[in-house]
Amino acid sequence: MEQQLRITGLSFSKQIGLGFSTYGTALNYIFSNGLWWFFAFPAILISLMFYAGYESVDFLSSWLKDVFFNSTHLDQAAFFGAGFLKSLTTGIIWILFKMLFFILFSYFGGFITLIILSPVLAFLSEKTENISTGHQYSFHPQQWMRDIVRGVLIAIRNMLIQLTLIVGLMILSVIPLVGWVIGLLSPLIIFFITSYFYGFSFMDYNNERHKLTISQSVRLMRKYKWVAVTNGFALALIIIVPMCGFGTILCPFIAVVAVVAGSLAMEKIFLQELAEIK
C-alpha cells in the first residue's frame, strides 16, 4: 500500500502551536502511561559517555604531553621554574582537550545521542503510537532493525547537512558587508537549523512505520518544518547555549521527551496530510 501526501497543510501559527502543545503534554504522557522506565537508558548512556569522554581527555592529554616533553626535553630541564612550566603545560593541554570535547559535543552530541539511542527511541515511538491510537504493531526483528538503521541514516544525513550549512555560513561571513550581516544573524540561523534537524530525526520514526521513503519524509518535514523546529527546540537550546556541560547531561533525557512529542504531533499530521491510494 503506497502513501501519498496531500497538498494541504497547516499555517505557521498552527504548526508552532502543534509543536509546543505536544511537547507540553509529552512529559505527563510518559508518566501517566507507564513509559517512565525509558529514562533509565539516558541515565546509563550519560554515565558511559562521561566515563568515555573523560578517559579520552586524560589519554589524549597525556599522549600530547609526552610528545611535547620528549620533543622539547622539558621533562629533563633543571632550570629555575622548570617544574612550574611543566605543570602549567600539562594543565593547558588538559584544558584544551576538555574544551575540544565540549565543543565537539555541542555540534554533534545530539546526533551522537540519536545514533546510540536509536533502538530505544524507535521502540518508544512505536509504544507511544500504540497507546495513543490503539494501533498494535506486531514485533518483527527485521522491521525493528530497519527502524534502527533508518534512524541512524537520518541522523547521519541531518548531521552532515547541518555541518555543511554551518560551514557555508562561516565561509559567507568573511565576505565584506554581506559577511557582517551573516555574522550577526548566523547564531540565530544555526539555532533554527539545528532545531529543525533534531526535530526531523525525532519525528521520522513514525514516517518509517507508515512506510514513507526518506524522500517522502523529507518533503513532509519541509512542509511541516515549524513543527520540526519546535520539536527540536529544547535539545538545540541546551546543547548550543553554554551551560558548563549541564546540557550534556540533559540531552538524552530531552531526546526521550522529544520522541514522544514528535510521535503525538505526527499522528495529527498523518490525519491531515496522508491518504492511502491503491
DANORGI-V596754 format. One record per pair of residues at least 24 apart in sequence whose ideal C-beta (glycine too) atoms are under 8 Angstrom apart, sorted by the first residue. I is the first residue (numbers start at 1). GAP is how many residues later the second one is. If there is no record, write none. Layout:
BEGIN
i->(I	I)
gap->(GAP	GAP)
END
This chain:
BEGIN
i->(1	1	1	2	2	2	3	3	3	3	3	3	3	3	4	4	4	5	5	5	5	5	5	6	6	6	6	8	8	9	9	9	9	10	10	10	12	15	15	15	15	15	16	16	16	18	18	18	18	18	19	19	19	19	19	19	19	19	19	19	20	22	22	22	22	22	22	23	23	23	23	23	23	23	25	25	26	26	26	26	26	27	29	29	29	30	30	30	33	35	35	35	35	35	38	38	38	39	39	41	41	41	41	42	42	42	42	42	45	45	45	45	46	46	46	49	50	53	53	56	57	57	57	57	58	60	61	61	61	61	61	64	64	65	65	65	68	102	102	105	105	106	106	106	107	107	108	109	109	109	110	110	110	110	110	110	110	111	111	111	111	111	113	113	113	114	114	114	114	114	114	115	115	115	115	117	117	118	118	118	118	118	119	119	120	121	121	121	121	121	121	122	122	122	122	122	124	124	124	125	125	125	125	125	125	125	126	126	128	128	128	128	129	129	129	129	132	132	132	133	137	146	147	147	147	150	150	150	150	151	151	151	151	153	154	154	154	154	154	155	157	158	158	158	158	159	161	162	162	162	165	165	166	166	190	191	191	191	192	194	194	194	194	195	195	195	195	195	195	195	195	195	196	196	196	196	196	197	197	198	198	198	198	198	199	199	199	199	199	199	199	199	199	200	200	201	202	202	202	202	202	202	202	203	203	203	203	203	203	203	205	205	205	206	206	206	206	206	207	210	210	220	220	223	224	224	227	227	231	231	231	231	232	234)
gap->(210	275	277	209	274	275	207	208	209	213	271	272	273	274	270	271	273	211	214	215	218	268	269	266	267	268	269	264	265	214	215	263	264	214	217	262	214	209	210	211	212	215	210	211	214	209	212	247	250	251	180	207	208	209	210	211	212	214	242	246	210	209	239	240	242	243	246	207	208	210	211	234	235	238	236	239	231	232	234	235	238	230	99	231	235	226	227	230	98	89	92	93	96	225	82	86	218	214	217	76	79	211	215	75	210	211	213	214	68	71	72	207	202	203	206	199	198	48	52	45	37	40	41	44	36	37	29	32	33	35	36	29	33	24	25	28	25	143	146	134	143	133	134	141	56	59	51	130	139	142	84	88	125	126	129	141	145	44	45	47	48	90	138	139	142	37	41	84	87	88	141	36	37	40	41	135	138	29	30	33	34	37	25	29	136	30	81	84	134	135	138	25	26	29	83	86	132	135	136	80	81	84	134	135	137	138	79	83	131	132	135	136	77	80	134	138	131	132	135	134	72	62	58	61	62	54	55	58	64	50	53	54	57	61	46	47	50	60	63	46	57	39	40	42	43	38	36	31	32	35	25	28	24	27	50	45	46	49	37	38	42	45	46	33	34	35	36	37	38	40	41	42	25	29	32	33	36	31	35	33	34	37	38	60	28	29	30	31	32	33	34	59	63	28	32	31	29	30	53	56	57	59	60	24	25	28	59	60	62	63	54	57	58	56	57	60	61	64	59	60	64	49	53	50	45	49	38	42	27	30	31	34	26	24)
END
